[in-house]
Amino acid sequence: MAASSVQVETTRSAAAIQQSCLVAMQGFQTALKATDLPTRLKGKLWERLMYFLHYLVACKDESPETASRDDVLEFLAPVRGLYEYDLRCQMLDMLATVGNHANFKSWHQDGSSRWRKALEFAFWFRHHDEVHRRSQAFFTAITQADINAHEFQALPFYRAMWQTLPEIGDEVLDTDDEVLRHLKELCPDVASRLSVLDIGCGRGRLLQRVAKDYPNAELIGTELVEWYHPLLRERGIRPIQCDAGHLTLPDHSLDIVISTDVIEHLREPRLMVEEIRRVLKPGGIFCIGAPSSNAHFYSRNPFAFLRIACSDLLPGAVPSFHNLYAPLTPLKIVHYGFSRRQMHQLFAPTLPGVTVVMKRFYPLRRLRLTKLAPKLPLLRGMGLYCMAFGRK
């Protein structure tokens, strides 16, 4: 009886946190739409709200309604003196307005935010280097078990996020088409009965795209979140609950392994690469995608573009990537960013037939170089997305 009571209380608490996050996100979304702020700033404020709610749920087991001023201070303290602090304060002000949370008000520091922004602009490299140094001690102290525990702890937040933005997980992505293009180049026989695994498949979006081009394929997806599994079965996908670094599949059992936006969240990404090699049949195909480190370093600072252009030839041109999903918070969520060189170094020792290319050259649109960039040595490393593919 006691165990049952504990379970009921835990479920009720998670449901309350989920509802509180849902109300906060919906109110914030409405408030953002009503403002005349630039679209870029709206995106930044929404992102900071995600960081804050994720932090409350995963680190504090709290909701916006129960968060204390000490919780807010912990969220703000590491970024005092940086322009990031002003963004977070602006987010908290909006959250206080839409949710009437007194604990989120009056978090400001003296001085001009424009001046702090100007300093970050002028000292771009030093600013990112400082973020990297602050995060490294935290990053090296956590394990994959810590990361997984935080992910599961944050499920009420994720449920609220998917209620607020139901298209998340099913939206059509340009990278899906890129994965299929590489698969067709390596395996043009679309009529074969192929076994295809998507590591970290989520709601099965990418595998559904594969099924359209390979109608006879056996679709398998790993997904830690078990409440996705019934949906996956409805979509013709066999779900498996396992960690990306420890696949519960036999050796040499798969024809194709694909994955997008997963490997960057692993504490030891090389374990996933080793598992891909183990489960692939001889001659099997793989295609793995992840964000590039460039996505983090682009800014309005024109020197950032020049340094990123040079980084493919001179790796030291850009700072070290911070390796954290939400830098300068206690969230135990890893988020690597890969250069072409780093992605190749990760895969080549285990899968020497790998080819690494960059995708998404959006920042170069203003210069009308998005189509030429992949062909020009100085620009081909400037994409926002990194893709590794080849045969075992």
C-alpha positions in Angstrom: 0.0 0.0 0.0 2.8 2.4 0.9 4.6 1.8 -2.4 1.3 2.4 -4.3 0.8 5.7 -2.5 4.3 6.9 -3.4 3.7 6.1 -7.1 0.4 8.0 -7.1 2.1 11.0 -5.5 5.0 10.9 -8.0 2.5 10.8 -10.9 0.4 13.6 -9.5 3.6 15.8 -9.0 4.8 15.1 -12.6 1.3 16.0 -13.9 1.2 19.2 -11.9 4.7 20.2 -13.2 3.6 19.4 -16.8 0.5 21.5 -16.5 2.5 24.4 -15.0 5.1 24.3 -17.8 2.3 24.1 -20.4 0.5 27.2 -19.0 3.9 29.1 -18.9 4.8 28.2 -22.5 1.4 29.0 -23.9 1.3 32.3 -22.1 4.8 33.1 -23.2 4.0 32.2 -26.8 1.0 34.5 -26.8 3.0 37.3 -25.2 5.7 37.0 -27.8 3.2 37.1 -30.7 1.8 40.3 -29.3 5.1 42.1 -29.2 6.9 44.0 -32.0 10.3 42.5 -31.1 12.5 41.4 -34.0 12.0 37.7 -35.0 15.6 36.9 -34.0 15.1 38.2 -30.5 11.8 36.4 -30.1 13.6 33.1 -31.0 16.3 33.8 -28.4 13.8 34.6 -25.7 11.8 31.4 -26.5 15.1 29.4 -26.3 15.9 30.9 -22.9 12.5 29.9 -21.7 13.1 26.4 -22.7 16.4 26.4 -20.9 14.8 27.8 -17.7 11.9 25.4 -17.6 14.1 22.4 -18.4 16.4 23.5 -15.6 13.6 23.8 -13.1 12.1 20.4 -13.9 15.4 18.4 -14.4 17.5 20.1 -11.7 15.0 21.3 -9.1 12.0 19.1 -9.6 10.0 22.3 -9.6 7.6 24.2 -11.8 7.3 27.9 -12.5 4.7 28.2 -9.8 6.9 26.7 -7.1 10.3 28.1 -8.1 12.0 30.2 -5.5 14.2 33.3 -5.9 17.2 31.1 -5.0 16.4 28.9 -8.0 16.3 31.9 -10.3 19.6 33.2 -8.8 21.3 29.9 -9.6 20.0 30.2 -13.1 21.4 33.7 -13.5 24.5 33.8 -11.4 27.0 32.2 -13.8 26.2 34.7 -16.5 26.4 37.9 -14.5 28.3 40.6 -16.5 27.5 39.0 -19.9 24.9 40.0 -22.4 23.3 36.5 -21.9 22.3 37.8 -18.5 20.2 40.5 -20.1 18.5 38.0 -22.3 17.6 35.8 -19.4 16.3 38.8 -17.4 14.1 39.9 -20.3 12.7 36.3 -20.5 12.1 36.3 -16.7 10.3 39.7 -16.9 8.0 38.3 -19.6 7.4 35.1 -17.7 6.5 37.2 -14.6 4.1 39.3 -16.6 2.2 36.4 -18.3 2.3 34.2 -15.1 2.2 36.8 -12.4 5.3 35.1 -10.7 6.7 37.7 -8.3 9.9 35.7 -7.8 10.9 36.3 -11.5 10.8 40.1 -11.3 13.5 42.7 -10.7 16.5 40.7 -11.9 18.6 43.4 -13.5 22.1 44.7 -13.1 23.5 48.2 -13.4 25.0 49.5 -16.5 24.1 49.4 -20.2 23.2 46.1 -21.9 24.3 47.7 -25.1 27.7 48.1 -23.6 27.9 44.4 -22.6 26.7 43.4 -26.0 29.4 45.6 -27.6 32.1 44.0 -25.4 31.0 40.5 -26.5 31.1 41.8 -30.1 34.6 43.1 -29.7 35.9 40.2 -27.7 34.1 37.4 -29.5 36.8 34.8 -29.2 37.5 35.6 -25.5 33.8 35.5 -24.7 33.4 32.0 -26.1 36.6 30.8 -24.6 35.4 31.9 -21.2 32.1 30.0 -21.7 34.1 26.9 -22.7 36.4 27.1 -19.6 33.4 27.6 -17.2 31.7 24.5 -18.7 34.6 22.1 -18.9 34.8 21.2 -15.2 31.1 20.5 -15.2 31.2 18.6 -18.4 34.0 16.2 -17.4 32.3 15.4 -14.1 29.1 14.0 -15.5 28.4 10.6 -16.9 26.0 9.2 -19.5 23.9 7.9 -16.6 23.6 11.4 -15.2 22.5 12.7 -18.7 19.9 9.9 -19.1 18.6 10.6 -15.5 18.1 14.3 -16.3 16.3 13.4 -19.6 13.9 11.2 -17.8 13.4 13.7 -15.0 12.5 16.3 -17.6 9.7 14.2 -19.2 7.0 16.5 -17.7 8.7 19.4 -19.5 8.9 17.5 -22.7 5.3 16.5 -22.6 4.3 20.1 -22.1 6.5 21.2 -24.9 4.9 18.7 -27.3 1.5 19.9 -26.2 2.4 23.5 -26.9 4.2 22.6 -30.2 2.6 19.4 -31.4 4.5 19.5 -34.7 7.9 18.9 -32.9 9.1 15.5 -33.9 7.0 15.3 -37.1 8.0 18.4 -38.9 9.7 17.8 -42.3 13.4 18.6 -42.2 15.8 19.2 -45.1 18.2 16.8 -43.5 15.8 13.9 -44.0 16.1 14.4 -47.8 19.8 14.6 -47.5 19.9 11.2 -45.7 17.7 9.6 -48.4 19.9 11.1 -51.1 23.0 9.5 -49.7 21.2 6.2 -49.1 20.1 6.1 -52.7 23.6 6.8 -53.9 25.0 3.9 -51.9 22.0 1.6 -52.2 19.9 2.3 -55.4 18.1 -1.1 -55.1 15.0 0.3 -53.4 13.0 -2.9 -53.8 15.2 -5.0 -51.6 14.1 -6.3 -48.2 16.5 -4.2 -46.2 16.8 -3.9 -42.4 17.0 -0.2 -41.5 17.8 1.1 -38.0 17.2 4.7 -36.8 19.1 5.4 -33.6 17.0 7.7 -31.4 14.1 7.7 -33.8 11.7 9.8 -31.7 8.2 9.7 -33.3 9.6 7.8 -36.3 9.6 10.8 -38.8 12.8 9.8 -40.6 11.9 6.1 -40.8 8.5 7.0 -42.3 10.4 9.0 -45.0 12.6 5.9 -45.6 9.5 3.7 -46.0 8.3 5.9 -48.9 11.5 5.2 -50.9 12.2 1.7 -49.6 8.7 0.2 -49.3 9.9 -3.3 -48.5 12.3 -2.3 -45.7 12.1 -3.6 -42.2 12.0 -0.5 -40.0 13.6 -0.5 -36.5 13.9 2.4 -34.2 15.6 2.8 -30.8 13.9 5.2 -28.4 14.5 5.7 -24.7 11.2 7.3 -24.1 8.9 4.3 -23.9 5.6 6.2 -24.3 6.6 6.7 -27.9 6.6 3.0 -28.6 2.8 2.5 -29.3 2.9 5.3 -31.8 6.0 3.7 -33.5 4.2 0.4 -33.8 1.2 2.1 -35.4 3.6 3.5 -38.0 5.1 0.1 -38.8 8.3 0.6 -36.8 9.7 -2.0 -34.4 10.7 0.0 -31.3 13.7 -1.0 -29.1 14.4 0.7 -25.8 18.2 1.0 -25.4 21.0 3.5 -25.2 22.7 4.7 -28.4 26.0 3.6 -27.0 24.8 0.1 -26.2 22.4 -1.2 -28.9 20.6 -4.4 -28.0 20.9 -5.9 -31.4 23.0 -8.9 -32.8 26.3 -8.4 -34.5 26.2 -8.0 -38.3 22.4 -7.9 -38.4 21.5 -4.7 -40.2 21.8 -3.4 -43.8 21.5 0.3 -43.0 21.9 2.5 -39.9 20.8 6.1 -39.8 20.5 8.7 -37.1 20.1 12.5 -37.0 20.5 14.9 -34.1 21.4 12.1 -31.6 25.2 11.6 -31.5 25.8 15.1 -30.3 23.9 14.3 -27.0 26.2 11.4 -26.0 28.9 11.8 -23.3 31.0 9.4 -25.3 30.0 9.6 -29.0 32.6 7.1 -30.1 30.6 4.4 -28.4 27.8 5.0 -30.8 30.2 4.8 -33.8 31.6 1.5 -32.5 28.1 0.1 -32.1 27.2 1.1 -35.6 30.1 -0.9 -36.9 29.2 -3.9 -34.8 25.6 -4.2 -35.9 26.2 -3.4 -39.6 26.6 -6.3 -42.0 29.8 -6.3 -44.1 29.2 -3.7 -46.8 26.3 -2.1 -44.7 25.5 1.5 -45.1 25.5 4.3 -42.5 24.4 7.9 -42.5 24.7 10.0 -39.4 23.9 13.7 -39.0 24.6 16.3 -36.2 24.9 20.0 -35.8 28.2 21.7 -36.7 30.0 23.8 -34.2 29.6 26.7 -36.6 26.0 27.0 -35.6 27.1 28.2 -32.2 29.8 30.6 -33.3 27.9 32.6 -36.0 27.0 36.1 -34.8 26.6 39.6 -36.2 30.3 40.1 -35.7 31.8 40.0 -39.2 35.0 38.5 -37.9 33.1 35.4 -36.9 32.4 34.7 -40.5 36.0 35.1 -41.5 37.2 32.9 -38.6 34.6 30.2 -39.5 35.7 30.3 -43.1 39.3 29.7 -42.0 38.5 27.1 -39.4 38.4 24.2 -42.0 42.0 24.8 -42.7 43.1 26.3 -39.4 41.1 24.6 -36.5 42.4 27.1 -34.0 40.6 30.0 -35.7 37.5 29.5 -33.7 37.2 28.8 -29.9 36.7 25.4 -28.4 33.0 24.3 -28.4 31.4 24.3 -24.9 29.8 20.8 -25.2 26.8 21.7 -23.1 23.1 21.9 -24.3 22.4 25.0 -22.2 25.8 26.5 -21.3 26.3 27.9 -17.8 23.4 26.1 -16.2 23.4 22.9 -14.1 21.6 20.9 -16.8 23.4 17.6 -17.4 22.6 17.6 -21.1 25.4 17.3 -23.6 25.4 19.0 -27.0 28.5 18.6 -29.1 29.2 20.7 -32.2 31.3 19.1 -34.9 33.6 20.6 -37.5 34.2 18.5 -40.6 37.6 17.6 -39.3 36.2 16.5 -35.9 33.5 14.4 -37.4 36.0 12.6 -39.6 38.3 12.0 -36.7 35.4 10.5 -34.7 34.4 8.1 -37.5 37.5 7.2 -39.5 39.3 5.0 -36.9 36.2 2.7 -36.7 34.6 3.2 -40.1 37.4 4.2 -42.5 35.1 4.4 -45.5 33.5 7.5 -44.1 32.8 10.7 -46.1 32.0 13.9 -44.2 30.2 16.9 -45.7 28.5 20.0 -44.4 24.9 21.0 -45.1 22.7 24.0 -44.4 24.8 27.0 -45.6 22.0 29.4 -44.5 24.3 32.2 -43.1 25.8 32.6 -46.6 22.4 33.5 -48.2 23.1 37.2 -48.0 26.2 36.6 -50.1 24.3 34.3 -52.5 26.9 31.6 -51.9 24.7 28.8 -50.6 25.0 26.7 -53.8 28.7 27.4 -54.4 29.8 26.9 -50.8 30.0 23.1 -50.8 32.3 23.3 -53.8 34.7 26.0 -52.6 37.5 24.8 -50.2 37.4 28.0 -48.1 33.6 27.8 -47.7 32.7 24.1 -47.6 33.2 23.9 -43.8 30.8 26.8 -43.1 27.6 24.8 -43.0 25.4 24.5 -39.9 25.0 20.7 -40.2 27.6 17.9 -40.4 26.8 14.6 -42.1 29.0 11.4 -42.1 28.1 8.5 -44.4 29.6 5.5 -46.2 30.0 1.7 -46.1 31.3 -0.5 -43.5 
